């Protein structure tokens, strides 16, 4: 594991409340490509796969959408993978392609070729594969970060589904203990309060009716988690990963339009109040982070 004193020392301090972005995620990607050693570069690439996930969905479902350049997999590499699997049923031998991409495309082609209905959205299925992949990381900090995000997303979904009397099993993703309890438990805390120490905080955040404020509180919680859990490794890959995750949050907030956020929230609640799972699925497809 490398030590990155000059990289970290040269980065500007950032706060979630900043109004200006000192550098972009794309800038940070270029900088770390030149600085990190091979093993640490592979660890940081786990974060950038979130952009590759969006590109994969778009290539399959919305091919006219612009290709996102922040990922690790080029448009040509992704196109070759999809074409090979469609035409020959086998993936490329490109080692840069994560195994869950192949798993996802196989499932997508199987369902679409049979013209079957699928129980969850493609975005949710890909997210479940992505979180599982990240949680297998041998770096405890990074694996824990993936599990934290999976748990928070699932807890918020379960709380909202219960509030609006929807079948939460259709929206919980992943196979860890928290996901299992959220699917089957009818306890007030879904049976996770005893082993998830941040349950009460997420439950309180979920009660916030203003989407903009709620999302800011979620990111504030994540920001503090990153600071706390990387505290003893400021110049190692944990510190680099934490800075990247914070930078991505800041970049998103600076570009977020509050009016759009409020409109999105009203659309979501409208769909949930109607009890229309189809409408909620369509909303999630169009509003994935």
C-alpha positions as CSV (number, residue, x, y, z in Angstrom):
1,X,0.0,0.0,0.0
2,X,1.4,3.3,-1.0
3,X,1.9,6.6,0.9
4,X,0.7,9.7,-1.0
5,X,1.9,12.6,1.0
6,X,2.4,15.0,-1.9
7,X,-0.9,14.1,-3.5
8,X,-3.0,14.6,-0.4
9,X,-1.0,17.7,0.8
10,X,-1.5,19.3,-2.5
11,X,-5.3,18.9,-2.6
12,X,-7.5,21.8,-1.6
13,X,-9.6,21.5,1.5
14,X,-13.3,20.9,0.7
15,X,-16.5,21.2,2.6
16,X,-20.0,20.0,1.6
17,X,-21.2,23.6,2.0
18,X,-18.7,25.0,-0.5
19,X,-20.2,27.0,-3.3
20,X,-17.2,26.5,-5.7
21,X,-15.6,23.4,-7.0
22,X,-11.8,23.5,-6.7
23,X,-11.4,20.6,-9.1
24,X,-13.6,18.1,-10.8
25,X,-13.9,14.4,-10.4
26,X,-12.5,14.1,-13.9
27,X,-9.5,16.2,-12.9
28,X,-8.9,14.0,-9.8
29,X,-9.2,10.9,-12.0
30,X,-6.4,12.1,-14.2
31,X,-4.2,13.1,-11.3
32,X,-4.5,9.8,-9.5
33,X,-3.9,7.9,-12.7
34,X,-0.4,9.4,-12.7
35,X,0.2,9.0,-9.0
36,X,-1.2,5.8,-7.6
37,X,0.6,2.5,-7.7
38,X,-1.0,-0.4,-9.6
39,X,-2.8,-2.1,-6.6
40,X,-4.2,1.2,-5.3
41,X,-5.3,2.3,-8.7
42,X,-7.5,-0.8,-8.9
43,X,-9.0,0.0,-5.6
44,X,-9.8,3.6,-6.6
45,X,-11.3,2.3,-9.8
46,X,-14.0,0.6,-7.8
47,X,-15.5,4.0,-7.2
48,X,-15.3,5.1,-10.9
49,X,-17.3,2.0,-11.8
50,X,-20.4,3.8,-10.8
51,X,-20.0,5.9,-14.0
52,X,-19.4,2.7,-16.1
53,X,-22.6,1.3,-14.6
54,X,-24.5,4.3,-16.1
55,X,-22.9,3.8,-19.4
56,X,-23.7,0.1,-19.5
57,X,-27.4,0.8,-18.8
58,X,-27.5,3.5,-21.4
59,X,-25.8,1.4,-24.0
60,X,-28.4,-1.3,-23.5
61,X,-31.5,0.8,-22.8
62,X,-30.9,4.3,-24.0
63,X,-28.2,4.2,-26.7
64,X,-28.8,7.8,-27.7
65,X,-27.6,9.2,-24.3
66,X,-24.2,10.8,-24.1
67,X,-21.4,8.6,-23.0
68,X,-20.0,9.5,-19.5
69,X,-16.2,9.9,-19.6
70,X,-15.5,9.6,-15.8
71,X,-15.5,5.8,-15.8
72,X,-12.7,3.3,-16.4
73,X,-14.1,1.5,-19.4
74,X,-14.1,3.2,-22.8
75,X,-17.1,3.3,-25.2
76,X,-15.3,1.0,-27.6
77,X,-14.5,-1.6,-24.9
78,X,-18.1,-1.5,-23.7
79,X,-19.5,-1.7,-27.2
80,X,-17.3,-4.7,-28.0
81,X,-18.4,-6.5,-24.8
82,X,-22.1,-6.0,-25.6
83,X,-21.7,-7.0,-29.3
84,X,-19.7,-10.1,-28.4
85,X,-22.3,-11.3,-25.9
86,X,-25.2,-10.5,-28.2
87,X,-23.7,-12.2,-31.2
88,X,-21.5,-15.0,-29.8
89,X,-22.8,-15.4,-26.2
90,X,-19.3,-15.0,-24.8
91,X,-17.6,-12.0,-23.2
92,X,-14.3,-10.4,-24.4
93,X,-11.1,-11.4,-22.7
94,X,-10.6,-7.7,-21.6
95,X,-9.5,-7.9,-17.9
96,X,-10.6,-4.4,-17.3
97,X,-14.2,-5.5,-17.5
98,X,-15.6,-6.4,-14.1
99,X,-17.2,-9.8,-13.8
100,X,-20.5,-8.4,-12.7
101,X,-20.9,-6.6,-16.1
102,X,-20.9,-10.0,-17.8
103,X,-23.4,-11.4,-15.2
104,X,-25.7,-8.4,-15.8
105,X,-25.6,-8.5,-19.6
106,X,-26.3,-12.3,-19.5
107,X,-29.4,-11.6,-17.4
108,X,-30.5,-8.7,-19.5
109,X,-30.3,-10.6,-22.8
110,X,-32.0,-13.6,-21.3
111,X,-35.0,-11.6,-20.1
112,X,-35.3,-9.3,-23.1
113,X,-35.0,-12.1,-25.6
114,X,-37.9,-13.9,-23.9
115,X,-39.8,-10.6,-23.6
116,X,-40.4,-11.3,-19.9
117,X,-41.4,-9.0,-17.2
118,X,-38.7,-8.5,-14.6
119,X,-39.3,-8.1,-10.9
120,X,-37.0,-5.1,-10.3
121,X,-35.6,-2.3,-12.5
122,X,-32.4,-2.9,-14.4
123,X,-30.8,-0.1,-12.5
124,X,-31.5,-1.8,-9.2
125,X,-30.2,-5.1,-10.4
126,X,-27.0,-3.6,-11.6
127,X,-26.6,-1.7,-8.3
128,X,-27.0,-5.0,-6.4
129,X,-24.2,-6.5,-8.5
130,X,-22.0,-3.5,-8.0
131,X,-22.4,-3.3,-4.3
132,X,-21.7,-7.0,-3.9
133,X,-18.6,-6.6,-6.1
134,X,-17.4,-3.7,-4.0
135,X,-18.1,-5.4,-0.7
136,X,-15.7,-8.2,-1.7
137,X,-12.8,-5.8,-1.8
138,X,-10.0,-6.8,0.6
139,X,-9.6,-3.3,1.8
140,X,-11.9,-3.1,4.8
141,X,-12.5,0.7,4.5
142,X,-13.6,0.5,0.9
143,X,-15.7,-2.7,1.4
144,X,-17.4,-1.0,4.3
145,X,-18.1,2.1,2.2
146,X,-20.0,0.0,-0.3
147,X,-21.9,-1.8,2.4
148,X,-22.8,1.5,4.0
149,X,-24.3,2.9,0.8
150,X,-26.2,-0.3,0.1
151,X,-27.7,-0.3,3.6
152,X,-28.6,3.4,3.6
153,X,-30.4,3.1,0.2
154,X,-32.2,0.0,1.3
155,X,-33.3,1.5,4.6
156,X,-34.7,4.6,2.9
157,X,-36.6,2.5,0.4
158,X,-38.0,0.2,3.1
159,X,-39.2,3.1,5.2
160,X,-40.8,4.8,2.3
161,X,-42.4,1.6,1.0
162,X,-43.9,0.9,4.5
163,X,-45.2,4.5,4.7
164,X,-47.0,4.2,1.4
165,X,-48.1,0.6,1.8
166,X,-45.9,-0.7,-1.1
167,X,-44.3,-4.2,-1.4
168,X,-40.8,-3.4,-0.2
169,X,-39.4,-6.7,-1.4
170,X,-39.6,-5.4,-5.0
171,X,-37.2,-2.6,-4.2
172,X,-34.7,-3.9,-1.7
173,X,-31.5,-5.0,-3.4
174,X,-28.5,-7.0,-2.2
175,X,-28.2,-10.1,-0.1
176,X,-26.5,-9.0,3.2
177,X,-28.1,-9.3,6.6
178,X,-29.6,-5.8,6.5
179,X,-31.2,-6.4,3.1
180,X,-32.7,-9.7,4.3
181,X,-34.2,-8.2,7.5
182,X,-35.6,-5.3,5.6
183,X,-37.4,-7.7,3.3
184,X,-38.9,-10.0,5.9
185,X,-39.2,-8.2,9.3
186,X,-42.3,-6.5,10.4
187,X,-40.6,-5.0,13.5
188,X,-40.6,-1.2,13.8
189,X,-36.9,-1.1,13.1
190,X,-37.0,-4.1,10.7
191,X,-34.9,-6.0,13.2
192,X,-31.7,-4.1,12.3
193,X,-31.6,-1.6,15.1
194,X,-29.6,-3.9,17.3
195,X,-26.7,-4.3,14.9
196,X,-26.8,-1.2,12.7
197,X,-25.6,1.6,14.9
198,X,-26.8,4.3,12.5
199,X,-30.4,3.1,12.1
200,X,-31.9,5.8,14.2
201,X,-30.1,8.5,12.4
202,X,-31.2,7.3,9.0
203,X,-34.8,6.8,10.2
204,X,-34.8,10.5,11.4
205,X,-33.5,11.6,8.0
206,X,-36.2,9.6,6.2
207,X,-38.8,11.6,8.0
208,X,-37.6,14.8,6.3
209,X,-40.3,15.8,3.7
210,X,-38.1,18.2,1.7
211,X,-36.1,16.0,-0.7
212,X,-33.3,18.7,-1.0
213,X,-32.8,18.8,2.7
214,X,-33.1,15.1,3.1
215,X,-30.5,14.4,0.4
216,X,-28.1,17.0,2.0
217,X,-28.5,15.3,5.4
218,X,-27.7,11.9,3.9
219,X,-24.6,13.2,2.2
220,X,-23.6,15.0,5.5
221,X,-23.8,11.7,7.3
222,X,-21.7,10.0,4.6
223,X,-19.2,12.8,4.7
224,X,-18.7,12.4,8.4
225,X,-18.4,8.6,8.0
226,X,-15.7,9.1,5.5
227,X,-13.8,11.5,7.7
228,X,-14.1,9.2,10.8
229,X,-13.2,6.0,9.1
230,X,-10.2,7.3,7.1
231,X,-8.8,9.4,10.0
232,X,-5.9,7.1,10.8
233,X,-5.0,6.7,7.1
234,X,-4.9,10.2,5.7
235,X,-2.0,9.6,3.3
236,X,-2.9,6.1,2.2
237,X,-5.5,4.8,-0.3
238,X,-8.2,5.3,2.3
239,X,-7.5,9.0,2.4
240,X,-7.5,9.2,-1.4
241,X,-10.7,7.3,-1.7
242,X,-12.4,9.4,1.0
243,X,-11.4,12.6,-0.8
244,X,-12.8,11.3,-4.1
245,X,-16.1,10.3,-2.6
246,X,-16.4,13.7,-0.9
247,X,-15.4,15.5,-4.1
248,X,-18.1,13.6,-6.0
249,X,-20.7,14.7,-3.5
250,X,-19.6,18.3,-3.7
251,X,-19.6,18.3,-7.5
252,X,-23.2,16.9,-7.5
253,X,-24.5,19.5,-5.0
254,X,-22.9,22.4,-6.8
255,X,-24.6,21.4,-10.1
256,X,-27.9,20.5,-8.5
257,X,-30.8,22.8,-9.1
258,X,-33.1,23.1,-6.0
259,X,-36.2,23.6,-8.1
260,X,-35.5,20.4,-10.0
261,X,-34.9,18.6,-6.7
262,X,-38.3,19.7,-5.3
263,X,-40.0,18.8,-8.6
264,X,-38.4,15.3,-8.5
265,X,-39.6,14.8,-4.9
266,X,-43.2,15.7,-5.8
267,X,-43.1,13.3,-8.7
268,X,-41.9,10.5,-6.5
269,X,-44.5,11.0,-3.8
270,X,-47.2,11.3,-6.4
271,X,-46.2,7.9,-7.8
272,X,-46.0,6.3,-4.4
273,X,-49.4,7.7,-3.2
274,X,-51.1,6.2,-6.3
275,X,-49.6,2.9,-5.3
276,X,-48.4,2.4,-8.8
277,X,-45.3,0.2,-8.8
278,X,-45.0,0.6,-12.5
279,X,-44.9,4.4,-12.1
280,X,-42.3,4.2,-9.3
281,X,-40.2,1.9,-11.4
282,X,-40.3,4.3,-14.3
283,X,-39.4,7.2,-12.0
284,X,-36.4,5.3,-10.6
285,X,-35.2,4.5,-14.2
286,X,-35.3,8.2,-15.1
287,X,-33.8,9.6,-11.8
288,X,-31.0,7.3,-10.9
289,X,-28.1,9.1,-9.3
